[in-house]
Amino acid sequence: MPQAAHPPVATRHVFVYGTLRRGGSNDIERWRPAAHFVGTVEIAGTLHDLGAYPGATLGGNARLRGEIYRIEPALEAQLDRLEEVLPDDQGEYLKRQVAVRVGAQSFDCLVYEINPRRLAGHAVIASGDWFRRD
């Protein structure tokens, strides 16, 4: 008897800029279902040092360095919990959608932006790179 075809899994792309980057304390490549690396890019944004992890605000003239991954919905749900995204936008992070170019390709990427209410008293990381925050 032939096996039933499984419907394709809807995938999305996520731009990660802090502890979820390769080598970070929450390296996305250790999560399951597996994320698939697409590329390293910079987008418009400002990086803020929150201590053990960063928060980014999107837009402006500063640059924010990060990585793009293709992810499945099950992993997105786990990331939402990690980033404390709440439906009323009162959580630690807000879920945003940003168009990001990697070479000739453009990706609509999910980005976790820090809730502006969480930024008081936190320094900006001028390099825009969590791994170069000196």
C-alpha positions as CSV (number, residue, x, y, z in Angstrom):
1,M,0.0,0.0,0.0
2,P,1.5,3.4,-0.9
3,Q,2.3,5.8,1.9
4,A,0.2,8.9,2.2
5,A,2.1,12.0,1.1
6,H,2.9,14.4,4.0
7,P,1.9,18.0,3.4
8,P,5.0,20.3,3.1
9,V,5.9,22.0,6.3
10,A,5.5,25.8,6.1
11,T,8.9,27.3,6.7
12,R,9.9,30.9,7.7
13,H,13.1,32.7,8.1
14,V,14.4,34.3,11.2
15,F,17.2,36.9,11.7
16,V,19.1,36.3,14.9
17,Y,21.6,38.8,16.4
18,G,22.5,37.7,19.9
19,T,22.7,34.5,21.9
20,L,21.0,32.5,19.1
21,R,23.9,33.1,16.7
22,R,26.4,30.4,16.0
23,G,28.6,30.0,19.1
24,G,26.1,31.9,21.3
25,S,24.8,30.5,24.6
26,N,21.5,29.7,22.9
27,D,23.0,28.7,19.5
28,I,20.0,28.1,17.2
29,E,21.8,25.2,15.5
30,R,21.4,23.1,18.8
31,W,17.5,23.5,18.7
32,R,15.1,21.0,17.1
33,P,13.6,20.8,14.6
34,A,16.8,21.9,13.0
35,A,17.3,25.4,11.7
36,H,19.1,25.8,8.3
37,F,21.7,28.5,7.9
38,V,21.1,30.9,5.0
39,G,23.7,33.6,5.5
40,T,25.3,36.4,7.6
41,V,24.0,39.9,7.0
42,E,23.6,43.4,8.5
43,I,20.3,45.2,8.8
44,A,19.3,48.6,10.0
45,G,19.0,48.5,13.8
46,T,20.6,49.4,17.1
47,L,22.0,46.8,19.5
48,H,21.5,47.2,23.3
49,D,23.4,45.4,26.1
50,L,20.9,43.9,28.5
51,G,23.6,42.0,30.4
52,A,23.5,38.3,29.6
53,Y,21.9,38.9,26.2
54,P,21.1,41.8,23.8
55,G,18.0,43.5,22.6
56,A,17.7,45.3,19.2
57,T,15.6,48.1,18.0
58,L,14.9,48.1,14.3
59,G,15.5,50.9,11.8
60,G,17.6,54.0,11.9
61,N,21.2,54.6,10.6
62,A,23.0,52.1,12.8
63,R,23.8,48.5,11.6
64,L,22.9,45.3,13.3
65,R,24.9,42.1,12.5
66,G,23.2,38.7,12.5
67,E,22.4,35.5,10.7
68,I,19.4,34.3,8.8
69,Y,18.0,30.8,9.3
70,R,15.1,28.9,7.7
71,I,13.0,27.4,10.5
72,E,9.8,25.3,10.9
73,P,6.8,26.4,12.9
74,A,7.6,24.2,15.8
75,L,11.0,25.9,16.3
76,E,9.4,29.3,15.9
77,A,7.0,28.5,18.8
78,Q,10.0,27.6,21.0
79,L,11.8,30.8,20.0
80,D,8.6,32.8,20.9
81,R,8.7,31.2,24.4
82,L,12.5,31.9,24.8
83,E,12.0,35.5,23.8
84,E,8.9,35.9,26.0
85,V,6.7,37.1,23.2
86,L,3.1,37.8,24.4
87,P,0.0,38.3,22.2
88,D,-0.7,41.7,23.9
89,D,2.9,43.0,23.0
90,Q,3.7,43.3,26.8
91,G,6.4,40.6,26.7
92,E,10.1,41.1,26.7
93,Y,10.4,41.0,22.9
94,L,8.0,41.9,20.0
95,K,7.8,39.8,16.9
96,R,8.5,41.8,13.7
97,Q,8.8,41.0,10.0
98,V,11.7,42.6,8.0
99,A,12.7,42.1,4.4
100,V,16.4,41.2,4.4
101,R,18.7,40.7,1.4
102,V,21.4,38.1,1.1
103,G,23.2,38.6,-2.1
104,A,20.6,38.6,-4.9
105,Q,17.9,37.0,-2.7
106,S,15.4,38.7,-0.4
107,F,13.9,37.0,2.6
108,D,11.0,38.1,4.8
109,C,12.5,37.5,8.2
110,L,11.1,37.2,11.6
111,V,13.1,39.4,14.0
112,Y,12.7,39.6,17.8
113,E,12.8,43.3,18.7
114,I,13.2,44.3,22.3
115,N,10.2,45.9,23.9
116,P,11.1,49.6,24.2
117,R,9.9,49.5,27.8
118,R,12.8,47.2,28.6
119,L,15.6,49.5,27.5
120,A,15.9,52.1,30.3
121,G,19.5,52.3,31.5
122,H,20.9,49.9,29.0
123,A,24.0,50.8,26.9
124,V,24.1,50.7,23.1
125,I,26.7,48.3,21.6
126,A,28.3,50.6,19.0
127,S,29.7,47.8,16.8
128,G,26.1,46.4,16.3
129,D,27.7,42.9,16.9
130,W,26.9,41.0,20.1
131,F,30.2,39.1,19.7
132,R,32.2,42.4,19.5
133,R,30.7,44.3,22.4
134,D,33.9,45.7,23.9
